């Protein structure tokens, strides 16, 4: 009786193969919660793909993918900092490639860890990490194992930006160019433009590219007939009308109902956000659990491992033990069970 991710294994792997065929030099990305599939599962799938390198988010994730059986190169995407003890401990491990994004950090590695393998990151319009184009001329990798230039583009992908950054880096020091967020056509154009080695880091498109190949379900754990005025829940609130309380597996411990802030781009976005706020104010928050043809409302905020829903009317539409669909944000959800069908 768990929050489960149900995977159509054959179809899911078919999507992976399609992406792999479209991007020569692919580097699978396995980080965070493993895009909902877990780091361990993604490490095993990456091994099946027979690529020579996997990318993780932070140094602590290297041990996780190693324990899952990955034995080839691992690139750590989060840039190294001198105060990062976990990343520093990996600097002279032969199979680990460290990302460097500041000149002072690069100089420190040249002096203190001359055998480290490094990627030098260039700053894109995302303005997260990386050297500016003006700083490229000062790059001196000394005796470090220089693996190339890293370019983390915005999700929309920008070919012209990638070409400018890559050309500047390669003109200073030859090396592979590691990019993200280009479509197959633009990636092919970049490879032609550079005439050299390129690597394509892909996570979302690789593992989550075909949403029809996986689905999430929660289990109805309890069902109670209630009438208006009945008290319930942690806050001992009152039911506002007759209906049912359903307790369903899946709560805050799994990431259920957790959402990132939304960027309101249009009038329609603002109207929708205002409507959601109004529903919250009257205690009618829509849950991600679908009962019948629509999403049920939360009776109260979700708990650690379960959520309480309110189902109006005489017929709840479910029974104890039924599995119900749940819409999850895969990058914030941890499932109790992965079912490989």
C-alpha positions, 0 to 999 in steps of 0.5 A: 500500500505505497506510492508507486511508479509504474513503468512500461519498461520496454516502451521507456527503454525505447524512448531512451534508445531513440534519444541515444541514437539522436545524440552522439557523445551522449552523457546520461545525467543521474542526479537528485532523486533520479528524476523519480526513478532513483539514482540507482535505477538510472545508474543501472540503465546507463550501464545498459546503454554502454556509454563511457560516462555518467553525470551526477549533480554533486560529489555525494552522488558518486558513491551512490552510482558506484554502489549501483554498479557504474564503474566508468567515468563520472562527471560531477556537474556542481562546480568545485569549491575549496570548502566542499570536502566531499568533492575535494576527496574525489579530486585524485580519483581517476574515474572522476571528472570535476567541474571548475567554474572560477579562475581562483579555483582552477589555480588552486587545483593546479597547485594542490591537485595537479592530477585532477581531471577537470572540465572548465565551465563557461558562463551562459545567459543563465548566469549561474556558474562559469567563466566569462569570455573575457576570463578564458584567456587567463585559463591555465590548466597546467598538468591537470587532466583537461577534459574540455569545456562545459556549457550549461545552456538555458532549457530553450537551448541557444545554438548561437550562444553555444557556438560563440562560447565553444569557439572561444574556449576551443580557440584558447585550448583544444578540448571536447565541448560538453553541452546541454539543452540543445535539440538534435538538429542544433546539436548536429550543427554545433558538431559540424561548426566545431569539427571536433569532439562534443558531448551532450548531457541529457537528463529530462529528455532521456528519462522523462521524454515520453510521459506515456511510458510511466505513471504514478498511483496511490492506494486508498488506505481508508474510507469514512462516511461523514456528514456535515459538521463531522470533525476530522484531521490534525486541526480538528476541522469540520466537514462542510457537507455530506460526503466521504473522507478518503486516506490515500498513500502519498504525502509530503515525505514523498513530495506530494503537493510540493511545487516550485514557484510559478512564473506568471507570464500572462493574464490567464496565468494570473487569473488561474493563480488567483482562482487557486488562491481563492480555493485555498482560502475556502479550504478547497485545495485541489489534490493531485489524486484523480478519483473518477474523471477529476482531481479530488480536493484535499480535506486538509494539507497532506501528511508525511506518508498519506493524504486525506481527501474529501469526496462529496456525495453518496458514492465515493467512487473508490473502495479501500485497496483501490489504486488511484492515479496521482499527478507527480512532479517527477523531480520532486517525488520519491516513490516507495515502489518502482514497478518495472512492467 
